[in-house]
Amino acid sequence: SRALLIPYKGGEAARYYFQDAAIRATLERIAAGQNKILLSLATGTGKTIIAAQLLYKLAQAGQVKRALFVCDRDELRTQGYQKLHNIFGDNVQVVSTTDPQRNAKILIATYQTLNISDEDAEPRFWKENYPPNFFSHIVMDECHRSAWGKWSVILRDNPDAVHIGLTATPRTVVGGQKAE
């Protein structure tokens, strides 16, 4: 994949070796045709930076039509915005209930803003603003927290997108087999 050859935004010192390993492994999987990827790294290892550099490399390679960075808390939305804005500038916009930011290259939103939290019976805001396959890439921060609840509509409505989950929760190994 051409994305593997793209230099990091900010130069080679812009990431740690383990971040580079996660980015390279993800790009290799995408190049091999996988579109569902889970990155499980410890708290404090810079998963948001990994996501930002990953999207940068993919965008520079011409692979990102429009990306969604979705999370479940305002603090994570703010952190995501800061990291992504450092790389993409004004091509990154925060979705609000009054502005779906449909023209931005990278959209950042909470599940609640997209109207798909457990309190919402019908994801009207989501359905009215983002037609099927609107996003080419979807990054779900802290994806273990939200599990497979109502927000799965994001993935179902974008089946052709690359789905990238970020989590600090390790998977359970039972009897030497990965638990599903």
N, C-alpha and C positions, 0 to 999 in steps of 0.2 A: 504494500500500500504506500502511495506517495506520502501519506500523512506521517509515516515513520521517519521520513527524511527531512521534514520541516523542523527548523531550529526552534527552540523554546523562545517564547516571548520573554525578553529580559536576559537572554543568553543562557549558557549552560549552567551557570551558578543559580539559576532561578528555581531549582528543585533539588531535593535530596535523592540519593541513589535508589531508595525504596519507592519514592514517588515515580522516578523514571521507570523502574521495573513494572509498576502498576500500569503506567501509561502505555508502555511498549506492549505489555501482555494484552491490554484492552485493544489497542490498534491492530495487533496480530489477529485477535479473535474476530474483529470487525472485518478485516481483510479476508478472513476465511469464511465469511458469510454468516457468522453468528450475530444475532441482533438482540440477544438478552444476556446481559453481563452483570454480575454482582461483584463489587469491590468491597471486601471485608478487611478493614485495617483498624488498628487500635485507635482509641480516642487520642486526639492531638497529633496525628500523623499527617494532617493536611489534606483530608479527602476533598475539601472544597477547592484547594489549589490544584489538586490532581484533576478534578472535573474541569476547571477553568483552562488549564494547559491542554487537556485532552480536546476540549471543544475548539480551542485555538488551532491546534494542529489539524483537526478535521476541517475546520473552516478554511484554513489556508490551502488545504488540498482540494477545496471546492466541494466538499461533501455535506456541509451544513446548509440546508435551505432555511430552516428555522428551528431553534431549540427551546425547550422548556426546562427550567430548573425549578423543581417543585419541592416544597418542604412543609413541615407541619407547625412551625413556630415563627413568630416575627423575628426573633434573634437570628435564626438560621437564614431567614430571607435577607436580613441586613448584611450578614456575613457573606452570603452568596453574592449579593449585589456588589459589595466592596471588592471582592476577589475578581469577579467577572468584569466589572467596570474598569479595573486596573488594566485589563487585557483588551477589552472590546470597546471601551469608551461609551459613547452614547448609543451604540448598537445594542446596549443592554438596557432594559426598562423593567420597572416593577409594575406588575398588574395590580390595578385597584378595581373596586367594584364599580367605579364610574369610568374607568379607562382600561379596556382590555389590551391595549398596546399591540394591536394586530400587526403593525408595520415594523416592529423591532425585530432584529435578527435573533436575539436571546431574550426570552421572557422569563421573569422570576416571579413566582407566586406561591402563596400558601394554599393548601387544600381548601381552607375556609373561604379565601377570596374567590376561588374558582367555583364555590357553591357546591362542593362535593364532600363536605364533612358529614359526620353521622347525624347532625342536627337537620340537614337539608333533605327533604323528601325527594326532590327532583333536582338534578344539577342544571337548572335553567341557564344560569350565567355561562357555564361551560358549553352547553349545547348551542346556545344562541351566538356565541362568539368564535368557536373553534370547530370548523367542520372536520369530518373524518380525514385523517392523514395530513392535517395542518402542520404537524411537527415532523421533522426528519430525525430529531434526537430528543430524548427525554431523560433527564437526570433526576432521580428521586433521592433526595438527601434523607438520611436516617430512615431508609425504607423499611427496616424491621419494625419501627414504631407504628407505622400506619397499616402494617400487615396487608391483607388482601381485602380491604373493606370497600366502601363505595368508590374510593379513588381508582379502583381498577378500570373504571370507565375511561380514564385517560389512556391506559394501555390498549383497551379494546377499540377505542376510536382512532388509534394510531398504530395499527398492526404492522405497517411497513417501517415504522421508526426504529431506530436503535434505542433500546431501553437499557439504561445504566443505573443500577441500584448502588447506593453508598450506605454502608453500615459499619458500626463498630462492634456489633454483636456477633461473636463467633458462631459458626455452625456446630452442631452437635455431632460427634462421631460415636457411633454405637457399634460395638463389635468389629471395628476396623472398616465399617462401611459408612459412607456419607449419608446422613439422615436427609430425607427429602422433605 
